[in-house]
Amino acid sequence: MDYVFLTFVVAGFLAVVLLLEGGYLVWNSRRGAEARRIQRRLQTLSAGGDLSHQSEILKRRLLGDTPAVERLLLRIPRVHQFDKLLLQSGLPLTVAKFLGLTATAAFAGLVLWLLLPLPGVTGPVCVAGAASLPLIYVLHARRKRLGAIEQQLPDALELMARALRAGHAFLSAMQMVGTEGPEPIAQEFRIASDEVNYGVPMPDALLNLASRVPVMDLRFFVIAVGIQRETGGNLAELLDKIGALIRARFKLLGTIRVLSAEGRISAWILTLLPFVLGGLIT
């Protein structure tokens, strides 16, 4: 009898351990770090550009986690353009998650309006203002990320130029920026080099890079590299000149910003002064 009881105890223990192990493996395959990394890579590639030979396969993972939500979101006009906006912000959001956050913020605004003694006409204003907070945050994150990429671009071009002078190929130079460069520009160059490794032609991968990152200086880099690949020339020297030109433009913009600081501060004061005085008088 003792042996039967011991057998049941051991079998129950093994069953619990195997159940926990199976649950962990299922969770790790769907929500683990590697699964999330692959999901982000697939989403970024799907919104990267005109990859006609694989876009249909990749875009199935683009909008939502469930087929029903995805079919519903696909009916929204320009939904893929909005998804590209989310990807440019660098935030781990899909369109479905963003809409869920927007609905939650709108509900919170409605609850806040109901709890506070506010006039009835301010209800739609509270709901609309709260619902717009996720969009404002996404736009701010996008502007900050694109600005960081624009600031990091000259260093990335100089790194590629040094790699080319050392004898590396252009793809190896891009991979070097992706591994040794700072974020977020390293992520974009990693994606471009991965696209080439997946079989996408180099011109298409560069065009996808310019599509994902709507920065004018980066588009100049893509156009210059495309022309150089057709006509020939010293690519390392070309990258150095583009980097020096971008740095000179940053210096000029900084000088203009300093010289116009007094005028801009005066404009803000004169614009806000009537409203402040009106509030104080009231």
Steps between C-alpha positions, in 0.01 A plus 500: 500500500787731579658429162172582320467828691863588425445424133199733490701776672789470253263486203311806625824690553622414148163598354512841670860558388423402141189719501697801619776429248250469217327821602832683511602370156167607352526845658864539393421405140225763483597775747866442577786738425600318181141487376457872564824577319392298196157663510652849502731405214211365292287806570781735406575313179133492406471877532840569354416537134381326186613144563250350262638147518455473877275785608185288504661247730637761738204734517286226651682565827480876471186634665365274772553176687169342402353451150168663597669819619722503194207468259327784680808723489559431132175682424645825636635722219879552500546269798841384374621859478401547862679178593813639333461809720499276808811320379679829437432598860694198625227410749397132546146569378277353235193669357275284718692587817500869410124500447458321832709764676300775330170346612635458855615863510162619371321296768732645766418851376129423523537367856703806597230729359233312694695519827595867477239777528543620142237655270319272259649661191851398610422128477587455130807716550624280786437179306662631180798642688563177687457293183759713319770443763626167351525658155688800639740265679558296182566813293740630765686167510516494120636853478757427772613175334530651152691793646741259671552311173569825318759599762667157486513478121835685448679268743345196330613623157853561627506150649393354165764705320774369731375145452509540120855635515597200710388270218149402611211472258208742516274238662766426762526872571125517554516199731782670691277804560224265612721326755729782619289810443274664757128445519261569332695535173670164558160327498408646161831400342466151648158468340636616163790254512264220607277576202799456269586171671137388453534551124381857449715692247722769647321793324163379629637459854635857491167630370325315782740663746410844363130407520521390864703805602362813330811711564617718212872445566453124497318527167796696364724214612280241328485701176876559503575131555259404220667740257845379605404137440400588143779742408787390723736709710656513845216410733702561818581857391136552406383391846753730666375795297136423584587476869692830489210666319252380764725625780533840330123521467456419872752774584314752284165406656648539847632844413161604363326366811730700728464823300122470487453399867426856616239555230329169571484570875351843428242345270396250771472776761293726275276208402431380854486842667134582407376164625696524827382855567141400415518213746645719774234768447225240504 
